[in-house]
Amino acid sequence: MSSALLENYGVRDLALSHGAGSYVWCEAGRKYLDFAQGIAVNSLGHCHPRLVEALTSQAGALWHTSNLFRIPASEQLAEKLTGLCFADRAFFCNSGAEAVECGFKMMRRYHYSKGDTHRKAPGGDTHRKRIIGLSDSFHGRTLATIAAAANSTHCEGFLAGDAGFDQAEFGNIDALAAAITDETAGVILEPVQGEGGIRPVDPNYLKQVRQLCDENKILLMFDEVQCGVGRTGTFYAHQQLGAEPDILASAKGLGGGFPVGACLAREAVAAPMSVGSHGSTFGGNPLAMSVANAVVDEISSPDFLEQVRANGARFMQSLRDLQAANPGIIAEVSGIGLMIGVFLNVDAGRLIAQLREEGLLVVKGGNNSVRLLPPLNVSHDEIDQAVQLIATALKKMESK
Ligand SMILES: *Cc1c(COP(=O)(O)O)cnc(C)c1O
C-alpha cells in the first residue's frame, strides 16, 4: 500500500466507510461494534440524527466568518459550558492540544498580570512561568504539550531544553510538593488519565493538589480533553472527584466527531487574556459551534448522565467478572463511567487484534492496556454484546 502520507501513524489496514450509532462498517462490508469511537470523540456514536441535522442545516446557511464578527452560536455554547461547571469564560479552538496550549498561556499570563516581583531572573524576567506535568500524562502533540507530558517517545528529537516544564509522579503528593518552586506558575493533570492507560485520580490526592496550589498561589489546570463532556457520568469528570480547577481544557467528545476544543477558566484567570493576547482563525467556527451546541444539549441532561453512570457500572462489573475468570490474561480493570481500561498480563496488541477478529473495535492505551470507549448513548444490549465478544476473544487467546 503506497501512500504520500507521513508515516507517523504506522500501518493501518482497515478503512471504514460508514457508521450508525455504535456500529461501523468497513469498505469490505464487515460490520463492527465500535468501542473506539474515534478515540472517545464520537460521544453520541456515528451520525446521530440530531448532530447530522445541526451540521447540515448550518452548512446550508454559513460555514465560516472568522472572529472578526460575532458568532452567536459560540456565545450560546460559552454560556452553556460555563453554566455547567466552575468556569466563567470560554475560548474556542479546534483541538485538544490547542485547548491545553491556551491554558498554558493563561497560566503564564495570569502571573505576568500580577506583576510578580518575588523573583528577579537575569534579563528582568520576573513572573512565574514554569508548569508542572505528571507522569503517564498526555496533553497533545504540540511542542508545549509534549514538554508538559514528557513522554520520551513523543519528545524524542523535538524539544529545546525543558521548554519551561517540570515533572512529578502521578498520584504522589510529596513529589508534587517537592517540584513546586518560586518559578512555578501552575500544575496540569488529567482527572482521569487516558492515553497513559485509563486511571482515575484518587479524590483525596486531587483535594491535596488543589490545596497545595492554593497554598503556593499557583494555578491548577485539568485536562479533560478525553474524560470530559459526560464520558465519566458527570458533565466534567472532576465534578465527582472533589476538586475544581482554575482552568479546564475540553475537546474530543465536545464536537461529537466535529473538530472543536474549548479552554474554560475562572474570571480572575481569564481576565488577563485581553484584546489581542490570543486567537484562532477557525476557533468558534459556526459549523463546529452548531454541532457542539447540539452535543452539549444532549449530554448535559441529568437523565442522560445517569444513564452513562448506570451503563458504565454494568460494563465494569461484567469486565471484573471476566477478569476473575481470566486472571492469567486480565491484570486489572479500571475506569469511571464509560471510560474503561483493561490492563493485561499478555501483550495488549494480541487482545486488540483478537477483538477485531470477533467484530469489536477498541483502542490501545499506555502501560499495556486496552481502552473501551463506547458512545455515551450505547444501549444495554450493545454493552452485553461487547462483553460476549470479549469473553469469546479471551477464550480463543487462552487456547492459543
Ligand atoms: C487527545 C488528548 C489531547 C490532545 O487532543 P488533540 O485533539 O489530539 O490535540 C490532550 N489531552 C488529552 C487528555 C487527550 O486525551
The ligand as an SDF file (V2000), in Angstrom:
LIG
                    3D

 15 15  0  0  0  0  0  0  0  0999 V2000
   -6.4650   13.5300   22.8720 C   0  0  0  0  0  0  0  0  0  0  0  0
   -5.9750   14.3030   24.0290 C   0  0  0  0  0  0  0  0  0  0  0  0
   -5.3230   15.5380   23.8690 C   0  0  0  0  0  0  0  0  0  0  0  0
   -4.9620   16.1040   22.5220 C   0  0  0  0  0  0  0  0  0  0  0  0
   -6.0540   16.3590   21.7350 O   0  0  0  0  0  0  0  0  0  0  0  0
   -5.8360   16.6350   20.1580 P   0  0  0  0  0  0  0  0  0  0  0  0
   -7.2110   16.9780   19.6860 O   0  0  0  0  0  0  0  0  0  0  0  0
   -5.2750   15.3880   19.5680 O   0  0  0  0  0  0  0  0  0  0  0  0
   -4.8990   17.7630   20.0460 O   0  0  0  0  0  0  0  0  0  0  0  0
   -4.9740   16.2460   25.0020 C   0  0  0  0  0  0  0  0  0  0  0  0
   -5.2260   15.7640   26.2240 N   0  0  0  0  0  0  0  0  0  0  0  0
   -5.8470   14.5880   26.4180 C   0  0  0  0  0  0  0  0  0  0  0  0
   -6.1340   14.1250   27.8080 C   0  0  0  0  0  0  0  0  0  0  0  0
   -6.2330   13.8110   25.3360 C   0  0  0  0  0  0  0  0  0  0  0  0
   -6.8120   12.6290   25.5300 O   0  0  0  0  0  0  0  0  0  0  0  0
  1  2  1  0
  2  3  1  0
  2 14  2  0
  3  4  1  0
  3 10  2  0
  4  5  1  0
  5  6  1  0
  6  7  2  0
  6  8  1  0
  6  9  1  0
 10 11  1  0
 11 12  2  0
 12 13  1  0
 12 14  1  0
 14 15  1  0
M  END
$$$$
